Amino acid sequence: MVAVSFSLLLSGGIVALGKFNALHIGHKELAIQASKVGIPYLLSFVGMAEVLGWEPRPPTVARCDRVLSSWAPNCGNAAPKEFQVQFTSVRHLSPMEFVEKLAKELAVCGVVAGENYRFGYKAVGDASELVRLCDEFGMAAYIINSVMDRHQDARNMNRLDLKDRGQVSSTRVRRALAKGDMEYVSELLGRPHRLLSMIKDWENFTSTSSKQMVSAPKSSLLNLPPKDGFYENCALLFGEHEPVTCRVSIDTTHIHLEMDRVDFVDEYHSRNSQVLGIECCKSRVNFA
């Protein structure tokens, strides 16, 4: 991700608009549609939590994760790029001023947004106004239907959120992670949830003739973990090496890994503590 000054970088591109904090299948569909009509970009805003007084929380996707590169086969073999704008620079813009910024300052030639997209100060602009204003400023606008949650039911609906009509959303991803339902999380993301960690010192290292077991503090995690509990059929990823099958246990302070490979820790440290990826797949038992 790149923080901006960008007119040259986005010039002539098709920009997908949204809050791309989970990079779920709905966000992927925006990128796919953008790629069909031009060079795809994702435009998101940073600093919203601080400005709006939201409680700080770790990102769902680590900022250094390369999720977008995996979208390239669906986007004309070109991975979308994500650019970030400071929220303070657009917070007080009217819908017209926001679209004018896209057209004149950022020099994009078109936008893609979901049918529920809201924009402008206090979110007064909707998708139909976005189409109208883009036409006034000589830009194309493409509005796509929401990607719906195939397993939506009353338990997944947020009755306090008027925008929740059963569509896939970052909120649903976070709720599924909080329940430890990794199969559901994978459906919403279109991939396994991947934790990234920068582990400098392993704790409670033990090794036998057939396996290694290590622990690391939760503070080493770079993004949001699932609910405390046990997770099977997970995979460790680092560098260009083949994934290492593992079992993961998460408690209030640590993440514990058990691997059927006796040289993993030595090889990881030989790589100077690269970022370690942990794909959590199947939950077995959750702590209370």
N, C-alpha and C positions, 0 to 999 in steps of 0.2 A: 504494500500500500504506500501511496505517495501523498505527502501533504503539499499543498499547491501554491501556486502561481501558475496558471495553466492554459492560457488561451491557445498557445501553439500546440500543446499536448492533446487537447480535446478538439481542436479545429477539424471540422468536417465529420466528427464522430456521431454515433447514435448512442445517447446516454439513457441508461436504465435508472429510474428514480425509485428510491426506497430506503429503508433502514436495513442495511445488509449485515446485521450482527450475527445471524446464524448460518447464512448461506445455505438455506434449505431449498427444497425442490421448487417452491414458488419463485424464489430469487433466480434459480437456474433458468426457469422458463422465461423470465424477463430478459436474461442475457441471450438466450437462444433466439428470441424474437428480434432483439437488437442486431444480432449477427446476420439475420436474414436480409437486412436492409442497409447495413453499413458496418463500420468498425465498431465493435461493442465496448462500451465502458459502463462501469457501475459508479454512480455518483452518490456519495453518502456524506453525512454530517457528523462531525466529532465535537465533543464537549457539551452535548445536550444534557447529560446527567448533572454536570456541575452548574450549568446555567439554570436548569429547571428545578434543582434541589432534589434530584432523585438519589436514593441510597446507592452508594458505590457497590458494584458487583463485578466479578471477573467476566471477561467476554466469553460467549459460548464457543467461538472459534478463536484460537490463538492468533494474534496479529501476524506472526511469522509463518503460519500454516499456509501451504500452497494448494488450497482447495481449488482455486480458480483454474489452475493448470490442468486439473482433471476434467474440466468442462470443455476443453478445446475440441475434442472429437464431435461434440454437439454444436459447436459454434464455428463451423467452417474451418476447423483446425487452427483457430486463433484463440488463445486463452484471453478472456476479457481482462481488462485492467481496472482496478478500483482506485478511484481518486477521492480524496476527502477534503471537504470544505469545513472550516470552523463554523460552528452553528451561530456564533455571535455575529458573523458577517452576513447572515441571511435572516436572522430571527425576526426582525421588524419589517422585512420586505412584504409589500402587498403581493397578491398573486401576479399582477401585471409586472411589478418590479422584478419579481423572481424570474419570470419568463424572459424579461428583457435582459437580465444578467446572463441567462443561458445563451441567448442569441448573440448579444453584443460583446460581453466580456469573455465568455467561455467559447464562443464561436462554434457551438455544436450545430448540426444540421437537422437533428431530430431527437425525439425522446420516446421512451417506452415506459408505460406505467400500468399498474394494476387498476381494476375498475373501482377499487375503494381508496385510491390514492388521494390524500389531502395535502394541501400546500398553502404557502402564504402565512402571514401573521395570524396566529390563533387558528390555523388550519381552516380558513374560510373558503379556500378554493377547492373544487372537486375535479374529477376527471373530465367532465364536460367543459368546464371552464378552461382547463389545461389545453384541450383541443382547440377551443376558440382562440385563446391567446397565442398559441403556437402558430396558428394560421395567420394572425395579424402580423407576427414577426417573421414570417417566411420560413417557418420550420415545420417539418412533418411531426405528427403525434400519433402514436399507436397505443391504443388502450386494449389490454388483454383481460380475459376472464381470470378470476382467481383460481388457483390450483386448490381443489377441495381435499380435505382430509377424508380418506376412504373409510376411516374407522371412527368418524365423528359420532358422538352420542352425548347425552345430557351431561355425563361426567367431564367431557372435554370442552364443553361450552362455557365461556366466561360471561355470565349474565350481566356483569357490571361493565362489560366492554361492548358498546353498541356496534362496533366494527366487526365483532366476531360473529360471522355467519357460517362458520364451519370450515373456513379456509385454513390451509397450512399457514402457520405463523411462527415467529421466533418465540412467542409466549408459550405456544404448545410444546415446542422443543424443550424449553426450560422446565415446564411442568412435568414432562415425561422423564427428564433427567432427575428431577427431584423425587420421582417415584422409583427410579432405578429400572424403568422399563426400556431396556436397550433395543429390543426388537422394534418397538414403536418409534423410538428415537431414530433408528436407522431408516425406517420408512419415511419419516418426515424430512430427513436430511438427504435421502437417496444414497447414503454411504454410512459406514460405521462411524460412531462418534470417536474422534481422535483427541486424546489428551496430549498436550505437549509439556515436557518438563525439562528443566535445566538442572540436572543432578550433579553436584560437585563432589559430594561425599555420601556414599552409601552407609546405611545404618543396619545393625543386626544382620550382618552378612554371615550366612552359613552355606556350606557346600558339602555334598555327598558325592558318591561315585556316579550318580545319575541325574542330579538336579542341583540348582542353586536357588537360594532364597535370600532376598534383600529387601530393605525398607528404605523409604525416603520421606522427608517431611512434606506435608501438603503444601507448604509455602513454596516448594520448588515448582508447583504446577503453574502453567501460564494461561490456563483457561478453566472453564467450569467443569468440575467432575460430577459424575452421577451420585446418587444417594449412597451413603455408607452401606457397604455390603460386600458380597462375594460375586465375582464375575468370571465366567469360564470362557474358553475358546477365544481368548484375547490374543493380541499380537503386539510384539515390540518391534519398532521400526527405528533404525538409525542409519544415516548415510545411505549408501547404495546397497547395503547388505540385504540379504533375504530376511523376511519377517521371521521372528522367533516366537513360537507359540508359548503362551504363558497363562497363568491364572492370577487374578488380581483381587486383592482384598483392600477395602478402604475403610478407615475408621475416622474418628474425630480429628486426629492429628497427623496420621501417616497414610501412605499408600504402600502396600506390600506386594511384592512380585515373586512368583514361583515359576521357574523355568526348567524345562527338561533339556538343559544344555549347560555344561559345566564350565565353559570358557567365556560366557557372555560378559560378565563383569570386567574381566581383564581386557577383553577386546574393546568394550565401551570406553574404559579409561584410556586405552591406548590412542583413542581418537580425540583426546583432549576435551572430554566432557561436551560432546556435541549435544544438540537438542535431541531428546529421546521422545519418540512418539509411542503412545499406548492406545491401541484401538480396542475399545470395550464393546464386546458383542453380546454375550448371553448372560443374564443375571441368574444366579442359582438361589441364594438365600439373602434376604435383606435384613439388616439389623433393625431393631425396633426403633 
